[in-house]
């Protein structure tokens, strides 16, 4: 139990109260009392029902769908704590929305991830605790400390428990070139080969051609990604592994289950036998299917918060 310094307080926004409750329970405390509501014109109203003066405050709020509402709610809550003289405010953002807009793809594009970082800092946050930013360099967009926890620290042990180590019929697959580094961490721990799916569009309005780099024939393939949005890339990759590569089974894992649009229908009808995701984003009841298994990030965030409060190193959690 945390026992030194100013008292610690955990508050929750409305995006993922279940996770916030689990994080608080892991620390042996209850959530702070606050009320988030809306005025008749849609403006967000925040009321903090207990003193936070001098406290080490942690605000748990994923900026998932509805992204703009949840982001604005986080900013207003942080401002409220700043004006209530909180000693330090940490924005705990298991999933950071807008993180995919981290660079200019074409002329006159915004860099929305940088704008969001500036807004969070301006609202009064002293530090940020998040997980698996889409690009690690987004940490540099903030002018405050950012601790970026790794979903692999939960997914890899689960994968080892299910598939074992050095299994000759197992292969880790990166569904695109952007996930190679993440997939390589799996191969090192599981001691299995790595395969990469190289997709390219030869010309406009022509479907993508997928080439598999590596041998997946007769193997149980584990695809690794940071997030799944509409699931198009994942489902197409699974199809290529089975129909072109001759894989026997296809599994998938990812940190963030955005699962928007036709994602659930695509996964249900795909070759994917099982999908493991973390609960950085709440999974609505209508999206719960047998193929999807959700693993909790609460113990990891509880430990990270405890270490932040006690001013001890968080780096052991990255390994």
N, C-alpha and C positions, 0 to 999 in steps of 0.2 A: 504494500500500500504506500502511496506517495505521502510523505510525512514532513517535507521541509519547504521553506519558502512561503510565498503567498499561495492562497488556496487556488485550486484548479477548478475550472467550470467548463462543462461541455454544453453547447447549445446546438439545436438542430433547426435547419430550415425545413421547408415542406417537401423538398425533392426526394428525400430518402430517410424518413424518421426511423424506420426499422433498423437501418444500419447504424444510425446515430445512437439508438438505444443499446445496441449490441456493443458498440465501442465504449459507451459509458459503463455498461455492466462489466466489461473486461477490466476497467479501472477501479471497479468497486464503488462507483458513485452513481447518482441519478442525474438525468438531464436537467439543465437549468430551465427555469420557468420563463417562457416567452410566448407571445401570440403574434402570428402573422395572418393578416386578413387583407381584404380589398375594400376600398371605397367604392361607391356606386359607379364611378366613372372608370374603374379598373386600376386606379393607382394602388400601390402596395403600402400597407400600413404595418409597422412593426412596433410592438410594445414589449419591453423587457420588464419582467415582474419581480426582479430581485436585484439587489445591489451587486455590482461587479467592480467597484472601485478597488484598484490595485490588484485585481485578480488576473490570473493567467487564463485567458479565454480562448477556447477552441470552437470555431463555428463549422459544423459539418453540413456541407451543401454541395451535391453534385450538380454541375450546370448542364444537365441532360435535358431532354425534351419535357416541357416547353423551355427551350434554351434561354430565350430572352427574359422570360419571367423569372426563372431560377437564378440567372445571373444578376438581375436587378435586385432580387430579394437578398442575395448574398451581399451586394454592395450596401444596401440600406441597413441590413443587420450590422455589418461591420462599422458603418458610420455611427449607428446608435451606441455601440460598445465604446467607440472612441470618445464620443461626447459624454459617455457615462464614466469616463476616467478609468477604463480598464488598464491594467498594468502592461499587458502585452496581448495582442490579438493574432491568432494563427488561423488562417483560412484553410480548413481541411476540405479539399476538393478531390474526392476519389476519381471523378471523371471531369476533365476540363473541356468544356465546349469551345468551339472555334479553334481548337489546337491544330486542326488540319489546314487552316488558312495561315500558314507560317512563313509564306514567301510569295513573291510575285511570280505568277505563272505566265502572265502576258502583260502587255503595257496597260498602265492605269489601273491595275489590280490593287486593292487594299491589302495590308498585312494585318488582318483582323486579330490574330493571336496577340500581336504586340499591343494593339489598342485595348484588348481585354486585360492584359497584364497591367497596363498603365491605369486602367480604371480600378482594378483591385488594390493597387498600391495607393492611389489617390483616396480611396474610401477609408484608409486607415489601417489596413493589414500590415503587421510587422514581419510576418513570414508566411510561407505557403507550404502545405503538406499535400502532395498529390500522388498519383500513381500512373506510370507508363504514359508520359506525355508522348504525343504522336512523333515529335522530333525532340531529342534530348536538349538541343540548343535553345529550346523555348525557355529554359531556365534563365538564360541570359536576357530575356525580354523583361524580366522583373528586376527592379532595383532594390530588392529585399531578398533574404535567403530563401531558397526553394529546395525542399527535400522531395526527390522524385522516387518513390518506392517502386519496386519491380514486381510485376505480376508473376514473373517466372519463379519467384521464391515460394509461391503457393502452387502454381501449376506443375512445376517440375516434380516436387515430391509426390503429388497425386498421380502423375504420369508414371513415375517409377513404381508406385504401389500397384498400379493397374497392369503395367507391361513388363516390369522387372528391368534389370540392367543387363546389357550385352545379349539381348534376345536376337537370335539370328534372323528371325522373320519380321523384325520391326525396322521401320525407316522413318526418319523425321523429314518433313517436306516443308519448304518455304513456298507459299502460294504465289509469291512474286519476289522480285529482286530486293524490294524494300525491307523484307522480313528476314533476310539471310542471317544477319548478326544475331537476331533473337533466336532463330532456329538452331544456330550453331551452339548456343548455350545448352539447348536440349541434347544435342548429339554428344556434347562433352560429358554430360552427367549420365546419360543413358548408355553411352558407349555404343552407338549405332551409326550407320551411314546417314549422310545428308543428301537429299535430292532437291532440285530447284525447278520451279515451273517458270519458264520464260515465255511471256505472252507478248505478242506484237500484232499490230494492225497494219497490214501491208498497204492499204490505201483507204481513203474515206468511204464510209458506208459498206465496208466489207468486214465480215465477222473476224474476230481475233483468232490467230493461229497459236496454239499452245504447244510448246516443245518441252519435253521433260528431260532435264539434265540429271542423270543418275539412273540407277537400276531399281525399279520398284516392283518388278514382276513377282507375283506370288507373295508379296509382303503386306503386312498391316502398316498402313501409312498414317502418321500423325502430322496433320497440318498445323502450323503455328503462326498466329498473327496477333497484332496488338488490339485491333477492334474489328467488329463485324457490323456493318451498317445494313445495306440492302442484301448482303450475302451473295451478290452476283459473282464476284471474283472467287469466293470460296467454293460455291456450288459448281462453277465451271471447272475449277481446278480439280475437284473431286471426280467429276465426269472424265476429265482427261486422264487422271491416274488409273481409273478402272478400265476405260474403253481403249485408251492408247497405250498405257503403261502396263496393264495387266495386274494391277494391285488386287489383293484378295479382299481387303477391308480398308475403309477410310474413316479416320477419326479426326477431330479438329479441336483446337483449344484457342482461346483468346481472352485477353484481360477484360475488354469492354464489350458488352453485348448491347450495342445501340439498337439493332434489329428493327429498322424502320421499313416502311413500305411493304413490299412483298417478301421480306426476309423469312418469316416463319413458314409461309407456304413453300418457298423455295427449298428451305432446309428439310421440311417434312417430305418432300418429293425427291430429294437428292440421294446420292450414294452414301452420304455421310451417315455412319452408324450411330455415332454419339458425339455431342458437342459439349465441351466443358468451358464455362465462362465464369467470371468472378462477379460478385454482386456490387460492383462500383456504381452500377445503374440498376434501379429496381426493375424487376421483370413482372409486368402486369399479368394478371390471372389469365387473360385471353391469349397470352403468348407462351404459356407454359405447356410444353409438349414433352413426350417421353424421351425424345432424342436429346433434350437439353438438360444438362446437370449444372447446377449453380453452386460454386464454392464461395465461402465467406472470406472477406478481407478484414473483418472486424478485429480478429486477434492481432494481425500485423499493424493495423492503424492504432490499436490500443497501446501496443508496445512502443510504437514510434512517438505517440503523444506522451507516454510516460517518460521516455528518454529525453524528449524535448523539454519537458517540465523540469526534470531533474538535472538538466544541462550535462548529459552524458552523450557519448558518440552514438549516432544512428547508423554509422557505416557497417556495423555487423549485420544489420538487417538486409543489406544489399547482397550478401553472400549466402 
